[in-house]
């Protein structure tokens, strides 16, 4: 699987860079990394905090063939599993918080902004913009629960080595997508989910409630089984995880 890696010192956003320089040529995967982002974007209006040179900031561009728009969440699952596998090589306790954050215990170590373009009923291209907290020791933003590999391990980690591990895992999971092995990806994703077991607290438009995990639909919606209230289905940002 051909991979072109573009390494930048500084950029406004690695996702924006790929949006404007998205000619894959003969490459199946295009990756852009940056030591610093002046406008690193998170979900919605959020921004990704990162010290210059301390963390792994990168975006991956793929143009999958044959992925129906109704199954585009399989790409998100595959990418999240690759991150979990790579980080799991450094420390135990890594899980996936729906839909695509990566957690160590109850702390967020990685987030991804996914931008998908469709052509008719198929996915034309997908860009995964990811930040992984690697060597940052102090976080100044209002993010409630950040953690870095450096915090966990008590030592610095090679950012380049971590990127190699992420891309190695991503190629394998992406190939499963291209092979149509959606069920295998879905099974692994479900098994890796944060709060996969037990009753926990959540908040939606109606207020606070307790529920247990039930399912994630093919479209990527979270299904919870509320205590005494049956099944509830949520799209992204329609429900919040509340600390127990």
N, C-alpha and C positions, 0 to 999 in steps of 0.2 A: 504494500500500500504506500504510494508515493506521498511524502510529506515535505512541504516547504515551510521552513521556520524563519521568520523575520524577527530580528532582535533590535529593539529600539531603546535608546537611552530614556527618552521622554516623549509622551504623546498625550493628547487630550483624553482619548479613550481608545482602548484597543478594539472595542466593538465598532466605534465610529471609523477607525482606520480601515478595518476590513470592509465595512459598508461602502467605502469610497475606493478601495483597492481590492476588489473582490474577483479579479480574474484568476481562476485556479490554474489555467493552462493545462498541463498534463498531470497536475498534482491532485490526488484524491482528497488531501487534507492540507489546508493552509493554516498556519499558526503564527500569531504575532504576540511577542512578549514585550514588556516595558518595565524598566526599573522604577519609573514614576509616571503616574497619570495626573494631569492637571484637572481633569473632569471625569474621574472614574464614576461610572453610573451603577446604581443598584436598581431594585424594583421601584417602579413609580418615580417619585421625586427624590428617592434616597440616593446618597452618595457613599462610595466605598472609601473608608479611611485607610491610608497606607503610608508609612514612612518611606522616603526615597531609598530604594535599594534593599529594603528589609524583607519584602514579601514577594510571593509569586503572583504576578498579574499577567494574564494572558487571555487571548480569545482564539477559538478554533472555528474555522469555516469548513463546512462540508456541503456537498450537493448530492444527497442520496437519490438513488433511482428506485422508483416503485414504492415509496412510502406514502400511503394514502393520508390525506389531511386529517381524517378522523382518527388516525393512529399516530399522530405526530408526537404524542407524549412518550412513545417508546424511545425516541431520541433523547429526551430529557432523562429518562430512567437510565439509559445506557451511559450517558455522560456522568450522572451522579454516582453510578456504581464504579466507574473508573476512578473517580476521585476518592471514594471510600476505600477501594483496594489499595491505591497508592499510599494514602495516609495510614491505612491499617498496617502497612509495612514498617511504620515507625512507632506506633502506639496502639494498644488495645482500647476498646470502648468507643470506636467510631461508628456513628449511625447516620441515617439520612432523614432529615426532618422535611416532611412534605411541604412543598413539592420538590425542591432541589437544594436546600441548604445541607451542609455537612456539619455534624455536631460531634464533639467529644464530651461524653456524659451529657451535662445540661448546658454546655457552652458552644457557641458558634465559632467554628474554625474556618469555614469557607462559605461563600455565597456565589451564585451564578445568575446572570441576566441572559435569558435566551430570546433571541430575535429570529423569528421564522418567516420566510416568504413562501407563498403558495403560487402554484401555476395550475389553474383549474382545480381539480380535486386532489392534487399531489403536492408534496413538499418540494419546492424548487431549491431552496438553500436554507441552512440553519447556522446561526452564529451563537456559540456559547462563550460568554464573557465571564471569566472566573477570577476571583481573588481568593488566595489562600494565605492566611496569617502564618508566617513562617518564623521570622526572627524579630518581630516587633514586640517590645517589652511594655510600652505604655500606650494606652488607647485614650484619646481625648474626646471623641464624639459621644453622642448620647446613646449609642448602641448599648443595649442592656447587658449583654453577656458574651463579649468577645474573649477568645483565647488564641494563643499561638503555639506552634510546635515548640518554640523556645521556652514558653511558660511550662509546658508539660514535661519536656525532657530535661530542662535545666542546662541546655547547651544550644549553640547555633547549629543550623542545618543548611546544607548546600541547596540553594534555590534551583540551580541547574540540575542537580541530581534528582530532586523532587519532580521537576518538569519531565525529565526522561521517564520516570516511573509512571507519571500520569499519562503521557502519550503512549507508552507501551500498553497500558491497560485500556486506554481509549480505543486504540486500533482494534483490539480483540472484541470489545463490546460493540463497536461500530460495525465490525464484520458480521456479528450476530444479527444486527439490524438488517444489513444488506441481504443476509441469508434468510430473512424472514423468521428468525427464531424468537419471536415476540414472547412466547409463553415462558421460555427460559429466563429472559430478561425480567419479565414481570414477576416471576417467582422469586428471583434473587432480590429484586427491589423491595418486595413485600417483606421478605425476611429481614431486610436491613433497616426497616423503618424505626425511627425514634418513636417511643410510646407504642410500640407494636403490641405490648401486653398490658393488661390492667386498666383500671378506671382512672381517668385524669380530668382536670378542669380545663374548660374552654369558654370562650366568649364569642357570641354572634350578635346580630342586630337586636335580638330579644333579650340579651343579657348573659349572665354567667350560668353555666350548666356543667354537669359531669357526664362523661361518656367514655366508651371504649372504642378502639379502632374496629371498623368493620371491613372496609374495602377502599381501593382506589380504582375508579372507573377507567376504561380505555381512553377516555377524553381527558383524564388527569384530575377528575374531581375527587375530593376526599369524602368518604362515607363514614359517619360516626353513628354508633348505637347509643343514644342518650339514655341515661338511667331513668326508667319509667316513662320514656317518651318516644320510643321507636327509632327508626333510621332517619338521619338527616344528611343531605348531600350538599357539599359546598364547593364553589369555585374558589380560585385564588383570591386572597384578601377578604373572603366572606366569613372567615372564622379565625380566631386567634388562639394560640396555645397560651395557657396561663400557668405560671409556676405553681406546683403543688405545695 
